[in-house]
Amino acid sequence: MSNTNNTSESQDSQQSSRKTQKPHNSQSSQKSQASHKPRPMEVLREARAQLAELTGMTAESVSSFEQTEDGWSLEVEVLELERVPDTMSLMGSYLVELDSEGQLTGYRRVKRYERGRADGRGSR
């Protein structure tokens, strides 16, 4: 059998928790979020996290990064298929676009390669 009556101790704790809760002012929090311009390191971390969440693959590194008129553009190296030995693992290079607030707006794979292979750009 359970006791459904509120004891004076539980009533006191409920009242004190109500007093300590501050009303949430959504306008002030929206203004602070809107005026916050993300720093480059925040953009890099957030881009890797968002890409990993969307693709389900590990975003290992960022190989290029630049600010654009519309936000940010990054090239992120992703582990697509892990193999043994590690040098045979398949990697993907993804072009990731973010808006000015650091939110991912699109991505696409631009290259797929084995981890152990040298970059063929510019070599003959």
GIFEN-V298498 format. One record per backbone hydrogen bond with DSSP energy under -1.0 kcal/mol. CO is the residue of the C=O (numbers start at 1). NH is the residue of the N-H. If there is no record, write none. Layout:
BEGIN
{{CO;NH} {CO;NH}}
END
This chain:
BEGIN
{{7;11} {8;12} {9;13} {10;14} {11;15} {12;16} {13;17} {14;18} {15;19} {16;20} {25;29} {26;30} {27;31} {28;32} {29;33} {30;34} {31;35} {39;43} {40;44} {41;45} {42;46} {43;47} {44;48} {45;49} {46;50} {47;51} {48;52} {49;53} {50;54} {51;55} {52;56} {58;79} {61;77} {64;75} {66;73} {71;68} {72;98} {73;66} {74;96} {75;63} {75;64} {76;94} {77;60} {77;61} {78;92} {81;90} {85;88} {86;89} {87;116} {89;115} {90;80} {90;81} {91;113} {92;78} {93;110} {93;111} {94;76} {95;108} {96;74} {97;105} {97;106} {98;72} {99;102} {103;99} {106;97} {108;95} {111;93} {113;91} {114;117} {120;123}}
END
